[in-house]
Amino acid sequence: MVAACAALIGCAGDGSRPSGAAKSAPEQAGGQSKGPGIGKGYSHDPFPSTYRAYPGVPTLVTNVTIFDGEGGRIDRGAVLFRDGKIAAIGQSLTAEAGVTVIDGQGKYLTPGVIDIHSHLGDYPSPGVDALSDGNEATGPVTADVWAEHSVWPQDPGFGRALANGGVTTLQILPGSANLFGGRSVVLKNVYARTMQGMKFPGAPYGLKMACGENPKRVYGSRGRQPSTRMGNVAVDRQTWARAVEYKRRWDKYEKDGGEPPARDIAMDTLRGVIEGEIRVQNHCYRADEMAIVMDMAKEFGYRVSAFHHAVEAYKIADLLKANDTCAAVWADWYGFKMESYDAVPENLAILEKEGACAMIHSDDANGIQRLNQEVAKARASALRSGFDISEEKAWKWLSYNPAMALGIADKTGSLKPGKMADVVLWNGNPFSVYTRPDMVWVDGALLYDAKDPKRRPVSDFELGQPGEGDVK
């Protein structure tokens, strides 16, 4: 996004720490960070975020319809943000000296869209083999790989998601070939030279898991376990049993000292899950399999944060609610394989009615650019079937609920004072197919302006290629 970067005078999120900036947790602890319930045996954040917000100006957007992200609506409303945070929200806000005022007559203001399931950077555009880095399909258990180590910050998809879809935060996941696919990473959707310059400060890691057809097809075709659904669960349980023993050895060492146990990078991640430091993001379609996975989680002492795709989530809304597990779903993408067959377009509405945590997601470089339209489709299906889902309530599926599932709802996902000013001004009702983002702010910095060519994100990759005479 070079154009946007130049307009903001220097790439603040470029992967380098500014002079005088606070040290990361690993540096403060001598290379050893401490997560919830975590001891000091080794660093839990060896690739710390170097993200720093772009410079912004105090801004008051007035005369807009506001969806606050948590189900609230304000007509003829106003939002004030400064120093990267939401300062005030209401109907009768006035601008102080030095505040930029934007009259949003006829427009809508919302929190930035959060996509909990993306592969941008790991499966970037152009989609060629040389850039296909999302699936380490060399074994059913690859909990040692981290999606962030494949993220290509120059992926043009990031800028398109920002400008076309109002996406300000996204989780990058490994693919679903494996039972344990590896760690996910949460990114702020800003230009940066490095992955760490995009990395959402303080966001928990995720563990991508998968059940169902993908792992059994990939490894069964090679004559390896798993080749069945029961094989999937068997390998899962064997692996979690190893993780429990690994955790026991490290707990003893951190309590009593002595010779440290041998490091196992894959088991580090699974230990983090059991400790509650890392959130499980589980690819799963069928209701029966989701129920089995939740029971397996109880057996080994962890919790599934969200089931992704979850085509049959509507069948077990009560179980999802009881287990404090979210469902990330599509509006109407189904039927492309057997386990995705039994869908209903009211999936989101049923989950909402039953009090379960639900959200939209993309899993697609194009779909991420129109998640607002996907929610519009889901809401239309709900209304046709008699579910009373208001526009403001439906916006929870785009921002606040994914923020909760990612463990960052205290920082973003809704327009509340003190939260990050991740804000989208839409040029009309965001549930209309004709509506597009007019302006997008990330941490209060204007990174996209439809009327300003200098604030339209362009990837370095798109700026040109070397000529024939240049060194290759």
Stockholm file with secondary structure:
# STOCKHOLM 1.0

chainA/1-472         MVAACAALIGCAGDGSRPSGAAKSAPEQAGGQSKGPGIGKGYSHDPFPSTYRAYPGVPTLVTNVTIFDGEGGRIDRGAVLFRDGKIAAIGQSLTAEAGVTVIDGQGKYLTPGVIDIHSHLGDYPSPGVDALSDGNEATGPVTADVWAEHSVWPQDPGFGRALANGGVTTLQILPGSANLFGGRSVVLKNVYARTMQGMKFPGAPYGLKMACGENPKRVYGSRGRQPSTRMGNVAVDRQTWARAVEYKRRWDKYEKDGGEPPARDIAMDTLRGVIEGEIRVQNHCYRADEMAIVMDMAKEFGYRVSAFHHAVEAYKIADLLKANDTCAAVWADWYGFKMESYDAVPENLAILEKEGACAMIHSDDANGIQRLNQEVAKARASALRSGFDISEEKAWKWLSYNPAMALGIADKTGSLKPGKMADVVLWNGNPFSVYTRPDMVWVDGALLYDAKDPKRRPVSDFELGQPGEGDVK
#=GR chainA/1-472 SS CHHHHHHTSSCTTSSSCCTTCCCCHHHHTTSCCCCTTCCSSSCSCSSCCCCCCCCCCCEEEEEEEEECSSSCEEEEEEEEEETTEEEEEESSCCCCTTCEEEECTTCEEEECEEEEEECTTTSCSSCCGGGCCSCCTTSSBCTTCBGGGTCCTTCHHHHHHHHHHCEEEEEECCCSSSSEEEEEEEEESSCCSSSTTTBCTTCCCEEEEECSHHHHHHHHTTTCSCSSHHHHHHHHHHHHHHHHHHHHHHHHHHHHCSSCCCCCHHHHHHHHHHHTSSEEEEEECCHHHHHHHHHHHHHHTCCEEEEEECTTGGGGHHHHHHTTCEEEECSSCCCSSGGGCSCCTTHHHHHHHTTCCEEECCCSTTGGGGHHHHHHHHHHHHHHTTCCCCHHHHGGGTTHHHHHHHTCTTTSSSCCTTSBCCEEEESSCTTSTTCCEEEEEETTEEEEETTCGGGSCCCGGGGCCCCTTSCC
#=GC SS_cons         CHHHHHHTSSCTTSSSCCTTCCCCHHHHTTSCCCCTTCCSSSCSCSSCCCCCCCCCCCEEEEEEEEECSSSCEEEEEEEEEETTEEEEEESSCCCCTTCEEEECTTCEEEECEEEEEECTTTSCSSCCGGGCCSCCTTSSBCTTCBGGGTCCTTCHHHHHHHHHHCEEEEEECCCSSSSEEEEEEEEESSCCSSSTTTBCTTCCCEEEEECSHHHHHHHHTTTCSCSSHHHHHHHHHHHHHHHHHHHHHHHHHHHHCSSCCCCCHHHHHHHHHHHTSSEEEEEECCHHHHHHHHHHHHHHTCCEEEEEECTTGGGGHHHHHHTTCEEEECSSCCCSSGGGCSCCTTHHHHHHHTTCCEEECCCSTTGGGGHHHHHHHHHHHHHHTTCCCCHHHHGGGTTHHHHHHHTCTTTSSSCCTTSBCCEEEESSCTTSTTCCEEEEEETTEEEEETTCGGGSCCCGGGGCCCCTTSCC
//
